[in-house]
Amino acid sequence: MSTDTNTPEPASKVELPEHLAGGEGEIPSFDCTIRIARFDPEVDEAPHWEDYQVTMYGTDRVLDALHKIKWEIDGSLSFRRSCAHGVCGSDAMRINGRNRLACKTLLKDLDTNKPITVEAIKGLPLEKDLIVDMEPFFQSYREVMPFLITSGHEPTRERLQSAEQREIFDDTTKCILCASCTSSCPVFWTDGQYFGPAAIVNAHRFIFDSRDEGGDMRLEILNDKEGVWRCRTTFNCTEACPRGIEVTKAIAEVKQAILQRAF
Amino acid sequence: MSTTSIPAPRTGYSRHKSSRSKFEMFAWLFMRISGIVLVILIFGHLFVNLWVGEGVQAIDFGFVAGKWASPFWQIWDLLMLWLAMLHGTNGLRTIIMDYAEKPGTRMSLQVILYIAATVIIVLGTLVIFTFDPCPAGADPALLANFCHAG
């Protein structure tokens, strides 16, 4: 515990007390400018940039900078975050023009000499500051039926699967539904009717699952005008995925599955 | 504070019911297959026209007429014309689909595209089968010199 009882408890790890932060392994600190696209629907017509000067440490992430701004400079800043450790998928945002999770992007990996731009993910209706309406995204997700579909009697034991069978769709089980991929897709930006990479990834997870029997239905759904054929293989989704899922490859596999089913 | 209305979401969800049409799948497949075939056709075309024999110097009305006297080159060029036109038209169609936001713009651009493609395909096909290097009754000054030989 802290020996100095007069100073209030720091709001976050950002402000480590001197005796903890100092010493031989001192974490280098630096000043940087965070440029955030602010949008208040009650006042603003369109988002506008606002700069915030903060002193951050080498171990800090973009999320820590946002926390510092919200807690110390401007409490009206709105953004989503839950676990803050890259698992829940709440804090996807456009950092320096690329879709990233704020909680997985270290400030030291960005160019701190220039302002770091942070804006809401594109293609989804903006609600406030960095918060977008995720409903169109989840609507597409629901449409591909992301749950196990089986027929017949309930099993009396586990549905067994070999390691090889599991390996086929292992990559697409990693999705955390942060919408980084879908909101990085240029086809989705201009016409939000496209199912989007995330929905296809989650369909892939069940289509190639040996225990599932709904693959045919899902392939039929994704054979739609707004389905996999709208993918232009620009690889934005693969580049954006914070979980390292090979999204474009998964989409290509679904395309192949539809073709094999047709011929 | 005055209440301002929040603009309607740009990407509201309004997807049409699945048409169960396989058109997009065939369009996608066609792009891949025609692309591969066109690589062979176009490079073959360039090699024969620009490289073999006297090369590019040999190209004139007579050279073209000579090639189209053979059904092999007629079919080659016909295939090249149709595949290239359909491949390009479909490519532009997808660009229009991706980037035109208003349904009106989308429709009018597509109409222009399809009319242009149809005119070029019909005209090109007609030329391949009816090409005459020395049309009767034409101004002799405009004709190639080999037309005067006979």
Contacts between the chains, C-beta under 8 A, distances in Angstrom:
chain1	res1	chain2	res2	distance
A	41	B	4	7.3
A	41	B	6	4.8
A	42	B	1	6.4
A	42	B	3	7.3
A	42	B	4	6.3
A	43	B	1	7.5
A	43	B	4	7.3
A	45	B	4	7.9
A	123	B	11	5.8
A	124	B	9	7.8
A	124	B	11	6.3
A	125	B	9	3.1
A	125	B	10	6.6
A	125	B	11	6.5
A	125	B	12	7.4
A	133	B	9	6.3
A	135	B	13	7.1
A	136	B	9	7.6
A	136	B	11	5.7
A	136	B	12	7.1
A	136	B	13	4.7
A	139	B	13	5.0
A	186	B	98	7.3
A	187	B	98	5.5
A	188	B	11	7.7
A	190	B	98	5.8
A	190	B	99	5.5
A	190	B	101	6.3
A	191	B	11	7.8
A	191	B	97	7.4
A	191	B	98	6.7
A	191	B	101	7.0
A	192	B	10	7.2
A	192	B	11	2.6
A	192	B	12	7.4
A	192	B	13	7.4
A	193	B	11	7.9
A	193	B	13	7.8
A	193	B	14	6.8
A	193	B	15	4.8
A	220	B	18	7.4
A	220	B	20	7.4
A	221	B	18	6.5
A	223	B	22	6.9
A	223	B	24	7.4
A	223	B	25	5.9
A	224	B	18	4.8
A	224	B	19	7.3
A	224	B	24	7.6
A	225	B	16	7.5
A	225	B	19	6.3
A	225	B	21	7.1
A	225	B	23	7.8
A	225	B	24	5.5
A	226	B	15	5.8
A	227	B	24	7.3
A	229	B	24	4.0
A	229	B	25	6.2
A	229	B	27	7.1
A	229	B	28	4.7
A	230	B	24	7.8
A	230	B	97	7.8
A	230	B	98	7.8
A	232	B	94	7.6
A	232	B	98	7.4
A	255	B	28	7.3
A	258	B	25	6.3
A	259	B	25	7.1
A	259	B	29	6.8
A	262	B	22	6.7
A	262	B	25	6.4
